[in-house]
């Protein structure tokens, strides 16, 4: 079992030693979980030996994501057959607990980020189960963005062992990738993931002294104010009852479209990402004319426990 601490370089060199006995030609590698990381490292260190990689459950990784240790008996409870096989194959089965402790220490302290992926030039098919909690989907999506030549397949109804949980989808994607000519495996067009801004960013959504229908807003109420901020979710095709507001209010459409209609027929549709100021003392109602839920965030400036709106 060896006495040296586990490293990616060690695993890549173990792989190349095996490949040297089989073929000197570039190979396609199917890597699952930590095996996928070994394939990544092999492609970094020996790019001329790796034609393409199929990776399952291996994305970016933050230090401390995995715990520092695991007990052999706990693994045995989860998968007795696996431990029995290890005991038969391991040259020193009495050291299995030592092996797993070192293995978990390696992953506990490991951090895998951009510089790990950007140097891999061969085509990579990334696959991940949509229920994977060992390599969550967002971490594999990050790796997809960082790899120069990659494509991604999220396997539905599948955990970390996606190729076992949903073999039909997993193997269909794998076979298509492996049968493709290298010349056809061009880098996919990727939608850029927005990075965190380096400084404060401000977007003025609305500055006005008028309500959505063009009417001038009244003066602020005199007295102690009472402020309300409320999130509303309206079902598809919802029609609100007629009402009016006695204080200033407004809102922002998070999702969908809100159509506001006055008694005289004047109307305005507020689209997703737009802000609006309500009318004051003017009877109106709202509609969700789409087949999807409408979500808004509304603010109300009232006082003395006055109602936010009065039905008409």
C-alpha positions as CSV (number, residue, x, y, z in Angstrom):
1,X,0.0,0.0,0.0
2,X,3.0,2.3,0.2
3,X,4.0,4.8,2.8
4,X,4.2,8.0,0.8
5,X,1.4,10.6,1.1
6,X,-1.2,10.5,-1.8
7,X,-0.6,13.1,-4.5
8,X,-2.2,13.7,-8.0
9,X,1.3,13.4,-9.5
10,X,1.7,10.0,-8.0
11,X,-1.6,8.8,-9.4
12,X,-0.8,10.2,-12.8
13,X,2.6,8.5,-12.8
14,X,0.9,5.2,-11.8
15,X,-1.4,5.6,-14.7
16,X,1.4,6.3,-17.2
17,X,3.3,3.2,-16.0
18,X,0.3,1.1,-16.8
19,X,-0.3,2.8,-20.2
20,X,3.4,2.2,-21.1
21,X,2.7,-1.5,-20.9
22,X,-0.4,-1.3,-23.1
23,X,0.1,1.3,-25.8
24,X,2.1,4.3,-26.7
25,X,-0.8,5.8,-28.6
26,X,-3.0,8.5,-27.1
27,X,-5.9,7.0,-25.2
28,X,-9.4,7.9,-24.2
29,X,-9.9,7.8,-20.4
30,X,-13.2,7.3,-18.5
31,X,-12.7,8.7,-15.0
32,X,-15.2,8.5,-12.1
33,X,-14.9,10.8,-9.0
34,X,-11.3,10.7,-7.8
35,X,-10.4,8.7,-11.0
36,X,-11.5,11.7,-13.0
37,X,-9.1,14.0,-11.2
38,X,-6.4,11.5,-11.9
39,X,-7.3,11.6,-15.6
40,X,-7.2,15.4,-15.4
41,X,-3.7,15.3,-13.9
42,X,-2.5,12.8,-16.5
43,X,-3.7,15.1,-19.3
44,X,-1.7,18.0,-17.6
45,X,1.5,16.1,-17.2
46,X,1.4,13.9,-20.3
47,X,-0.8,15.8,-22.8
48,X,0.5,13.7,-25.8
49,X,-0.8,10.5,-24.2
50,X,-4.4,11.6,-23.6
51,X,-6.8,12.0,-26.6
52,X,-10.0,12.8,-24.6
53,X,-11.5,12.4,-21.2
54,X,-15.0,11.3,-19.9
55,X,-15.3,12.7,-16.4
56,X,-18.1,11.8,-14.0
57,X,-18.6,13.7,-10.7
58,X,-15.4,15.9,-10.6
59,X,-15.5,19.7,-10.6
60,X,-14.0,22.5,-8.6
61,X,-13.3,21.8,-4.9
62,X,-13.0,24.0,-1.8
63,X,-10.6,23.1,1.0
64,X,-12.5,21.5,3.8
65,X,-15.5,20.3,1.7
66,X,-14.8,16.7,2.7
67,X,-14.3,15.7,6.3
68,X,-10.8,14.9,7.6
69,X,-11.4,11.2,8.4
70,X,-13.7,8.2,7.9
71,X,-14.0,5.0,9.8
72,X,-13.5,1.7,8.0
73,X,-16.5,0.1,9.8
74,X,-18.7,3.0,8.5
75,X,-17.6,2.3,4.9
76,X,-18.2,-1.4,5.6
77,X,-21.8,-0.7,6.7
78,X,-22.4,1.2,3.5
79,X,-20.7,-1.2,1.1
80,X,-19.5,-4.5,2.6
81,X,-18.8,-6.0,-0.8
82,X,-16.4,-3.2,-1.7
83,X,-14.4,-3.5,1.6
84,X,-14.2,-7.3,1.2
85,X,-12.8,-6.8,-2.3
86,X,-10.2,-4.4,-0.9
87,X,-9.2,-6.8,1.8
88,X,-8.6,-9.5,-0.8
89,X,-6.6,-7.2,-3.2
90,X,-4.7,-5.1,-0.7
91,X,-1.1,-6.4,0.0
92,X,-1.5,-5.2,3.6
93,X,-5.3,-5.3,4.5
94,X,-4.5,-4.6,8.1
95,X,-3.6,-1.0,7.0
96,X,-6.9,-0.2,5.3
97,X,-7.9,2.2,8.1
98,X,-4.5,4.0,7.7
99,X,-5.1,4.2,4.0
100,X,-8.6,5.7,4.3
101,X,-7.4,8.2,6.9
102,X,-4.6,9.4,4.6
103,X,-7.1,9.4,1.7
104,X,-9.5,11.6,3.5
105,X,-6.8,13.9,4.8
106,X,-5.7,14.4,1.2
107,X,-9.2,15.4,0.0
108,X,-9.9,17.4,3.2
109,X,-6.9,19.8,2.4
110,X,-7.4,19.8,-1.4
111,X,-8.5,22.9,-3.3
112,X,-9.1,22.6,-7.0
113,X,-9.6,25.8,-8.9
114,X,-9.1,27.5,-12.3
115,X,-5.4,26.9,-12.7
116,X,-6.0,23.2,-12.4
117,X,-8.4,23.1,-15.4
118,X,-7.1,25.7,-17.8
119,X,-4.0,23.7,-18.7
120,X,-6.0,20.7,-19.9
121,X,-6.2,21.0,-23.7
122,X,-7.8,17.7,-24.8
123,X,-11.6,17.5,-25.2
124,X,-13.4,16.7,-22.0
125,X,-17.0,15.4,-21.5
126,X,-18.1,16.4,-18.0
127,X,-21.1,14.5,-16.5
128,X,-22.7,15.0,-13.2
129,X,-25.9,13.7,-11.5
130,X,-28.4,16.3,-10.7
131,X,-28.6,15.0,-7.1
132,X,-24.8,14.7,-6.6
133,X,-23.7,16.0,-3.2
134,X,-20.1,14.9,-3.5
135,X,-19.6,17.0,-6.6
136,X,-22.5,19.4,-6.7
137,X,-23.7,20.4,-10.1
138,X,-22.5,24.0,-9.7
139,X,-18.9,22.8,-9.1
140,X,-18.9,20.8,-12.4
141,X,-20.4,23.8,-14.2
142,X,-17.5,25.9,-12.9
143,X,-15.0,23.3,-14.2
144,X,-16.9,23.3,-17.6
145,X,-16.3,27.1,-17.8
146,X,-12.6,26.7,-17.0
147,X,-11.7,23.9,-19.3
148,X,-10.7,25.2,-22.8
149,X,-12.4,22.4,-24.7
150,X,-15.3,20.8,-22.8
151,X,-19.0,20.0,-23.0
152,X,-21.3,19.1,-20.1
153,X,-24.2,16.6,-19.5
154,X,-26.3,16.9,-16.3
155,X,-27.8,13.4,-15.7
156,X,-31.4,13.6,-14.3
157,X,-32.5,11.5,-11.4
158,X,-28.9,10.5,-10.5
159,X,-26.5,10.8,-7.6
160,X,-22.7,10.7,-7.6
161,X,-22.8,7.3,-9.3
162,X,-24.7,8.8,-12.2
163,X,-23.5,6.1,-14.7
164,X,-25.2,3.5,-12.5
165,X,-28.3,5.6,-11.5
166,X,-29.2,6.6,-15.0
167,X,-27.2,4.4,-17.4
168,X,-29.3,5.2,-20.4
169,X,-28.5,8.9,-20.4
170,X,-24.9,8.4,-19.2
171,X,-23.8,5.9,-21.7
172,X,-25.6,7.6,-24.6
173,X,-23.6,10.8,-23.9
174,X,-20.4,8.8,-23.4
175,X,-20.7,6.7,-26.6
176,X,-21.5,9.8,-28.7
177,X,-18.5,11.6,-27.3
178,X,-16.1,8.6,-27.8
179,X,-17.3,8.0,-31.3
180,X,-16.9,11.6,-32.4
181,X,-13.8,12.5,-34.5
182,X,-11.4,14.6,-32.6
183,X,-11.7,17.2,-35.4
184,X,-15.4,17.5,-34.6
185,X,-14.8,18.0,-30.8
186,X,-14.4,21.8,-31.0
187,X,-14.8,23.9,-27.9
188,X,-18.5,24.5,-27.0
189,X,-19.8,28.0,-27.1
190,X,-20.2,28.9,-23.4
191,X,-22.3,31.4,-21.6
192,X,-20.0,33.3,-19.4
193,X,-20.6,33.0,-15.6
194,X,-20.7,36.5,-14.1
195,X,-17.9,37.0,-11.6
196,X,-18.3,39.0,-8.5
197,X,-17.8,42.8,-9.1
198,X,-14.6,44.2,-7.7
199,X,-16.3,47.3,-6.5
200,X,-19.8,48.5,-5.6
201,X,-22.2,48.6,-8.5
202,X,-25.3,50.7,-8.6
203,X,-28.2,50.6,-11.0
204,X,-30.9,53.2,-10.7
205,X,-34.2,51.5,-11.5
206,X,-36.5,54.5,-11.3
207,X,-36.4,58.1,-10.3
208,X,-39.7,60.0,-10.7
209,X,-42.3,62.3,-9.1
210,X,-45.2,60.7,-11.0
211,X,-47.1,57.4,-10.7
212,X,-47.2,54.9,-13.6
213,X,-50.1,56.7,-15.3
214,X,-48.2,60.1,-15.3
215,X,-50.1,61.6,-12.4
216,X,-48.1,63.8,-10.0
217,X,-47.5,62.2,-6.6
218,X,-48.9,63.8,-3.4
219,X,-46.8,65.2,-0.6
220,X,-45.4,62.9,2.0
221,X,-47.8,62.2,4.8
222,X,-47.3,64.1,8.1
223,X,-46.7,62.1,11.2
224,X,-44.8,58.9,12.1
225,X,-44.3,56.8,9.0
226,X,-44.8,53.0,8.8
227,X,-42.9,51.3,6.0
228,X,-43.8,47.9,4.5
229,X,-41.8,45.7,2.1
230,X,-43.8,42.7,0.7
231,X,-43.1,40.0,-1.8
232,X,-46.1,38.8,-3.8
233,X,-46.5,35.7,-5.9
234,X,-49.5,35.7,-8.3
235,X,-50.7,32.5,-10.0
236,X,-50.9,32.4,-13.8
237,X,-53.8,34.4,-15.3
238,X,-54.6,36.0,-11.9
239,X,-56.9,39.1,-11.8
240,X,-56.8,41.3,-8.7
241,X,-59.8,43.0,-7.3
242,X,-60.3,46.8,-7.8
243,X,-58.6,48.9,-5.2
244,X,-56.9,52.2,-4.5
245,X,-54.0,53.3,-2.3
246,X,-54.1,56.3,0.0
247,X,-50.3,56.5,0.4
248,X,-47.4,56.3,-2.0
249,X,-46.2,52.8,-3.0
250,X,-44.4,51.1,-5.7
251,X,-42.8,47.8,-6.7
252,X,-40.4,45.8,-8.8
253,X,-41.2,42.8,-11.0
254,X,-38.9,39.9,-10.2
255,X,-40.5,37.5,-12.7
256,X,-43.3,37.7,-15.3
257,X,-45.3,40.8,-16.3
258,X,-47.7,42.9,-14.3
259,X,-50.4,44.8,-16.2
260,X,-52.1,47.7,-14.3
261,X,-55.5,48.9,-15.4
262,X,-57.4,52.0,-14.4
263,X,-61.2,52.4,-14.4
264,X,-61.0,54.6,-17.5
265,X,-59.2,51.9,-19.4
266,X,-55.7,53.3,-19.2
267,X,-53.2,50.5,-18.7
268,X,-49.5,49.8,-18.5
269,X,-47.6,46.5,-18.5
270,X,-44.6,46.4,-16.2
271,X,-42.1,43.8,-17.4
272,X,-39.6,41.6,-15.6
273,X,-36.8,43.7,-14.2
274,X,-38.8,47.0,-14.3
275,X,-39.9,49.2,-11.4
276,X,-43.1,51.1,-11.0
277,X,-44.8,53.7,-8.8
278,X,-48.5,53.1,-7.9
279,X,-51.3,55.7,-8.3
280,X,-52.7,57.4,-5.2
281,X,-56.5,57.7,-4.7
282,X,-57.1,56.2,-8.1
283,X,-59.2,53.1,-8.6
284,X,-57.3,50.4,-10.5
285,X,-56.5,46.7,-10.6
286,X,-53.7,44.4,-11.7
287,X,-53.6,41.3,-14.0
288,X,-51.1,38.5,-14.7
289,X,-51.8,37.8,-18.3
290,X,-49.1,35.2,-18.7
291,X,-49.2,31.4,-18.1
292,X,-46.4,31.6,-15.5
293,X,-46.4,33.0,-11.9
294,X,-45.9,36.7,-11.4
295,X,-43.5,37.7,-8.6
296,X,-43.2,41.3,-7.4
297,X,-41.6,43.1,-4.4
298,X,-43.7,46.0,-3.3
299,X,-43.1,48.8,-0.8
300,X,-45.7,50.9,1.0
301,X,-45.2,54.1,2.9
302,X,-48.2,54.4,5.3
303,X,-48.8,55.5,8.9
304,X,-50.9,54.8,12.0
305,X,-51.8,51.2,11.0
306,X,-53.6,52.4,7.9
307,X,-54.5,49.8,5.3
308,X,-52.0,49.4,2.4
309,X,-54.9,49.5,0.0
310,X,-58.7,49.9,0.1
311,X,-60.9,47.6,-2.0
312,X,-63.5,49.3,-4.3
